[in-house]
Every structure is written in structure tokens, then in C-alpha cells.
Amino acid sequence: MRDIDGREFNLSLLAGTSGPDVLPCAEITFVGFPDDKPRIVGYRAKWSDESFEAVNTPRTFEFALADATLLEELKRLAISCWKGFDLDGYARIDFRVDSHGTPWILEINANPCLSPDAGFAAALSHGGIPFDAAIERIVTAALQRYGTDPIVSLSSVTDDDSPRSTNANSLRTEVNSGDRRRVREIVESTGFFSAAEVDVAVELVYERLNKGGASGYFFVFSERSGVTAGYACFGPIACTTQSFDLYWIAVDKQFQGQGIGRELLMAAEELIKESGGSRIYVETSSQPVYHSTRTFYEHTGYVLDARVIDFYAPKDDKYIYVKVLENTHD
């Protein structure tokens, strides 16, 4: 490893419905290491909690925009390792990236530590995937691989093995760093949006993470068995008292047709009402590909309020829909 001096990255993978899900990338940073001290996560860094090596090798999931291309390449290599070595359930791929920006694969760990304070659990947390849901996916993948059907859902049993009722479907409003990656995947999967539009969707997540509520962007996410299936983004319109914009509502292609879009819309409307909003505005295109989008809004109580000719491009008008909410809070 001394011959590959540079940055160190860990990419965790978890079995999904259509191949592995790559969890948010982690970088191990070497803080205050003298020039003559090898930048290696060795025994002391892993097992001696109060050692210099352990204290000065923190894990981070935050990256500059300039790292986007590198992170995509690491993701591509991680998936290639998963397929090439016939991995299943879960895994972690460790990389070094040298001073020339070249990634080197250090280790393909087919059985990384699942301790709650280890890297895989941290990646799950940043990816918005509950630990119990991940364990269930790992066990289910093993049972399916060897031709055995799951007998019981892990999420339906507590630590003392007493039955409890659960709901694999849920909504959340908290935004975490893993949402940047997942929002990009969701929006890209729809096939509706240009690369520039996808970047805008992700940028709103950055704004929320950096500025919180002061950003003016609010989110609601739909979770399906630990996977973020879709999301809505909305916020108050500047210089108005009760008007809100619905900026985005998107559902991953593999989850479409399950009523998730309507669920997200209703949740966003309720949150807007709780914030004192009374009018919601939505903008969309007149292009034929957006016919289903316009129909969706019309069927959920939105009314075409204005049409701006050639707004996006020649023969591509902007449609502005509005919905007046009832029973708003005083």
C-alpha cells in the first residue's frame, strides 16, 4: 500500500431489486500525519480507539463538486467488481486514488463488518437506508440465491422475538447527504429531464443540506422497504404570504404505477397547509412527453392558470397550474 500513496475511499454495496445499490462513498482522511508516517488504516487505526492513527483517520461522506467525476468512476468500478466476482447480499470495495487521479482497487471485501459503528452501517445511514431493512435485504438475497423462500420478515420481529406490526412504506422529511445521489438516480430514471435539469434537482438538495430551512427548499421522501422510491420538493414563493411552488415531484421508474406520486403530492400539500400556505403553483412543459404529467395534476385538483408561449424553446410552452388549498391554518 505504501507504493500507492494518495486518497483512500470505501464504497459499500447492498443487494437491490435490479442489481446492487451503491451506497454513498466514504473517504478516509489522514489528518496531521507526518510526512514520514505511512497513510495506512492499519491495526491501531482499527482497534486502538485512543491511538493517533484512530483519532486522526476520520471518515467523511462530504465531497466537493470537483470530485463528482471521480466518484462516478469509483461507482462504476465497484459495480464491475460486484459483477466480476459474483458478489451478493452486500460488499465493500476499498480504493486508493493516486496523485494522478488513477483509482486502484485495494480490496474486495465480500463480508465487511456489520457492527453499528463500522463503515458499512455509516454508509447505510448516509444513504437513508434503515439498518434493519438492510439486514433483511442481505438475508433475502442469500435465501433467493440458494433457492429458499424467506419464512418471516426480519422487520416484523423485535429483539425479544415478540411479533409487532410494521409498515415497510413510510414518509420522511429529513434530508441526508445520501439524498444527493438518490435524487439524481430518481430524476434520471424517469427519462423526462435533461442533464442540466437533473443537476438543478440535485443542487436543491445541496442547498437544503447547507442552509437548512433558510434555503427555502423543503422535501418529503417516500420509502419502500428501506429504498427511497420518490420525492417531492417545494417551498414558499418570495414576496408572497401564502403561495408555494412545487418544484419537483419524481418517482423512480421501477416504483412507478404504485400511487407513490399521489402519496407524495398529498403529503406535500398537507405540509404546505401546516405552514400556512393556501395556493400551490406547478410549472410544466407543453411537450407531448409531459402529457401524463399534466394529466396527473389535472386529476389531483390542479387547474391550468396560465400558458407562456415558447417559454422553454420554440413550440415548447410553459403551463402553470394552481391549486387552492382548503382548511388552511390561520
N, C-alpha and C positions, 0 to 999 in steps of 0.2 A: 504494500500500500504506500510505502514511502516514495516509490517511484511515480505515484500518481497524486501529486500534491495538488490541492485545489478545493473546491466546494463539495460538500457531501449532502446527498439527497436520499430520502426514503419515499418510495411510492407503494402504498398499500392497495391491494385489490380484493374485491369481495364479489362472490358469485351473484350474478343478476339474472333476470329473466331471459335476456338475449345476449349473454356473454358477460365478462367481468365488468364491474363498475370500478373505475379508478378513483380512489378517494383523494382528497386534497393533498397535494405534495407537501412534504415536510423537509426543511433544511436543518442540518445540524451545524450550528455555528461554533467557531473556536474563538473564544473571547480572551484576549490578553495572553495568548500563547507566545512564549519567547521564540525567536527565530530558530533556535536550535532544538526546540521541542516538537516532536512529530505530531502532526494534527491527525490523531487517530482516536477513535472511540474504542478504547481497549477495556481491560478488566476493571481498572479503577474507575473509569467513567461510568461503567455499567453497574458496579456492585459496591462501590465505596462512596456513599452518598455525600460525605463531607470532604472528599478529596478535591484537589484543584481541578482535576480532569472532569469530575462530575459537575461541579459548580459552574465551570466555565465552558460547558458544551450544551447550552440551551437549544431546544427545538423551536423552530418558528414556522408558521404557515403563512406569513405575510411576505409578499413579493412585490417588487417594482414592476410597472408595466413593461419595462425593458426586458424582463425575464419571460415574457409570455411565449415567445418562440421556443426558448429552451424548455419550458415546462411542457409544451405540446410535444416536443421531441422525446422527452423523458416518458411521457404518457404513451407515445407510440411504441417505444422500446419495451415498456412494461407489458403492454398488451401482447407484443411479439413473444416475450418470454413466457407469458401465460399460455399462449397457443403452442409455442415450440416445445415446451416441456410438459404439456398436457396437465397443467395445474388445475386445481378445482377447489371450491369452497372459499379459500382465502390464501393470500400470499403477500409477501413484501419483497420488493426489488430495491437493492441499495446501489447507488451510483456515486462515482466521483466525476466531477467535471473539471478538466484541466484548464490551465491558463489560456489555452486557445479556444476554449468553449466546447471541447470534444467530450461527450459523455462516455464513461467507461463503466461497465457493469461489474460491480464488486461481488455481489451475492444475490442468488435467487433463493429466498427463504420460503420454503413451502409450508412451514409450520411456525410462523412468528409468534412471539409471546402475546397472550391474550390477557395479561394482567391489566387491571383497570388503570394503572399508572404507566403503562408501556405505550410505545409509539402507535400500535395499531388502534388501540382504544382512543388515543388522541385524534387520530385521523378520522375515525368514525364520528367523534364529537364535532369536529370541524366540518364534516360532511353532512351533518344534520341527521345521522342515522342512529337511532337508539341502540345501545349495546345489546339488549335482549333480542331486538329484531335482527341484528347481525348474526348472533349465535344461531338463531332459528334458520337463517338463510344458509349458514355453513352446514348445519346438521341436515337440512333438507337436501342440499346439494350432494352430500355423502350418501344419503338414502337413495336418491334418484340415480346416482352413478352405479350403485350396486343392485338396482332393481328392487328396492324395498320402499314401500309407501310409508310416509310418516304416520305414526299411530296417534300422536297427540301434538298439538301446537305448544311449543315451549312457552309462548306468551300467555297461555291460558292456565299456567300453574305457578303458584307463588313459591317462595323459598321453602315453605313448610309443606309443599305438595297439596295444599288445600285449593280446590277449584275456585276460580274467580271469573267474572265476566269481563271480557275485553272487547275493544273495538280497534281493529287494525287500521281504520281510517280516522284521520284526525286533521285538525287545522292548527296552524301556529302563526304567530305574528312576529316573533323574534327573528332577526336576521343574523346569520353567522357567516364566517368567511367562506365556507364551502358553498354558499348560495351563489357566489360569483361564477363558479364553474357550472353548477347545476342549471342556473338561469340560462347560461349560454347554450347548454345542451338542449334545454327545453325549447327555446326560441328557434334554434337551428333545426330541430326535428320537425317543426311544423311545415317547413318549406315555403313559408309565406314571405320571409323577410330577407332583405339584402344584408351583406356583411356589415355595412355601415349601421344599419338598423339594429343588428344583433349587438354591435359594440355599444350602442346607445342604451340598450336594455341592461347590459352588464354594468355600464357606467353608473346607472341609477343605484345599483346595489353598492358600488364603491362609495357613492355619496352618502347613502344611509349609514354604512359602516363607519365612515369617517366623521360624520356630523350628527348622527342620531336624528332625533325628531326635528332639529333645526334645518335639516336638509329639505324638509317639505315632502319627502317621499315616504310612503307607508306601504307595508306589504302584508299579504296573507298568503300562506303556502298550504297546499293540500298534500297530506302524507298518505301513502298507501303501503302498508306493511313496511314502514321504515324508509320508503323511497319517496322523494319529493316528485309528485306527479304533475304539478302545475302551480301557477301562482298568479296573483293579481297585484298591481302596483297602482297607487292612487295618491292624491294629495290636494290640499286646498289651492284654489286659484288666487294668485296675488291680487290685492286691491279689491277683493270681494269679501262679503261677510258670510255667505252660506253656500258658495259654489265650489265644487270639487271637479277635478279632472280624473278620469280613469285612464291612466297612461298605458297600461299593459294588462292583458289577461291572456294567458297562454297555457296550453296543456300539452305535455309530451305526446308525441304521435302514438306511442304504444299504449297510452292510457285514454285516448280519445274515445268518445261514444259511451262513457260511463257516467255522464252527468256531472263531471268534475267542474266544467266551465260554469255551469249554472250554480253549483255549490259555491264556487269562488266569488261569483258575482253577488250572490245573496249575502255572503259574509262581508264583502267589501261595502255593500250598501248599508248593512247594519252598523259597521264600524264608522261609516261616514255619518249616519244618523246620530250615533252616540257622541260624535264630535260636533254636533250642531249643524251639520250640512243639510241642505234641503234640495239642492239641484246637482245632478251629476252630468257631466259632458263627456262624450266619447267621440273621437275622430277616427275615420277610416277612409279607405280609398274606394273609388267608384269602379275599379277594375273588376272584371268578371271573377278573378280568383278570390275576391273578397265577398262574393255573393253570400256564401254561407255565414260569414261574419256579420254582414248586415242583417241577414235573416235572424240570426241568433239574438241580436239586440232588439229587433222589432218584436220578436216573440216574448221578450222579457220586459216589455213595457217601455222601451226607448222609442222616441219619436224623432224623425228627421226634422231638424230645426233650421238647417242652412246647408247650402251647397256652394262651394267655392270652385269656380271653373278653372281648370288647368293648374290647380294648385301644386300638385306634386310633379307634374310633367304635362306636356300637351296631351289632351284627351284622358288625363288622369285627375279627376276632380276630388276634392276633399268633402266628405259627408260629415256633418256634425250632428250627432244625436244627443238628445237631452232626456233625462227622466226626473220628474219632480217627486221627491220622496214624501210619504205621508207619515203622520205621527212623529215628527221630528221633536227632539228635545228642546225645551225652552232655553 
